[in-house]
Amino acid sequence: MLVVQQIKNFGKIDFSGQELVSRLSTILLVFFMIASIAVGQVFQDISLVFYTYLAGSVITVFLVTFPLPMYNKNPVTWLSKKDEKK
């Protein structure tokens, strides 16, 4: 049961962490797109454009896929359940 609880808690990020992931992935993908086009222009090689963008995409996936601690700095505290007695 302990392993199941660890796996369940592993993937938790808060709402501001989700916003950060969205913003970070967009910024990184645009940056690597511009960088790959610049590398392709400098070396005049279209395959370098694809490889540079592929490397940037892999870096982006590793940065935004895993639930890093920086994505859970503002955890949500939920209200407790009300007991309804009739």
C-alpha positions in Angstrom: 0.0 0.0 0.0 2.9 2.3 0.7 4.2 2.0 -2.9 0.8 2.8 -4.3 0.6 6.0 -2.1 4.0 7.1 -3.3 3.1 6.7 -6.9 -0.2 8.5 -6.3 1.6 11.5 -4.7 4.4 11.5 -7.3 2.4 13.2 -10.0 0.9 16.1 -8.1 1.4 19.7 -9.2 -0.7 22.7 -8.3 -2.7 25.0 -10.5 0.1 27.7 -10.6 2.5 24.9 -11.5 0.3 23.9 -14.4 0.3 27.5 -15.6 4.1 27.6 -15.3 4.5 24.3 -17.2 2.3 25.7 -20.0 4.2 29.0 -20.2 7.6 27.3 -19.9 6.9 24.8 -22.7 5.7 27.5 -25.1 8.7 29.7 -24.4 11.2 26.8 -24.8 9.7 25.5 -28.0 9.7 29.0 -29.6 13.3 29.5 -28.4 14.4 26.2 -29.8 12.6 26.9 -33.1 14.4 30.3 -33.5 17.7 28.7 -32.5 17.3 25.8 -34.9 16.5 28.2 -37.8 19.6 30.3 -36.9 21.8 27.2 -36.8 20.5 26.1 -40.1 21.1 29.5 -41.7 24.7 29.7 -40.3 25.7 26.2 -41.5 23.4 26.1 -44.5 22.2 22.6 -43.6 18.5 21.7 -43.3 19.2 18.5 -41.4 20.8 20.6 -38.6 17.5 22.5 -38.3 15.6 19.3 -37.7 18.2 17.8 -35.3 18.5 21.1 -33.3 14.8 21.4 -32.9 14.5 17.7 -32.1 17.1 18.1 -29.3 15.2 21.2 -28.0 11.9 19.3 -28.0 13.4 16.4 -26.0 14.9 18.9 -23.5 11.5 20.6 -23.2 9.7 17.3 -22.7 12.1 16.3 -19.9 11.6 19.7 -18.2 7.8 19.8 -18.3 6.7 16.2 -18.1 8.0 15.2 -14.7 6.5 16.7 -11.6 9.5 18.7 -10.3 9.2 20.4 -6.9 9.1 23.8 -8.5 5.7 22.9 -9.9 4.2 22.4 -6.5 5.1 25.5 -4.5 1.5 26.6 -4.0 -0.4 23.5 -3.0 -4.2 23.8 -2.8 -5.8 23.3 0.6 -9.3 21.9 0.2 -12.1 22.5 2.6 -13.2 19.6 4.8 -16.3 17.7 4.0 -19.5 18.8 5.7 -21.4 16.3 7.7 -25.0 16.4 6.7 -27.3 15.0 9.4 -31.1 15.0 8.8 
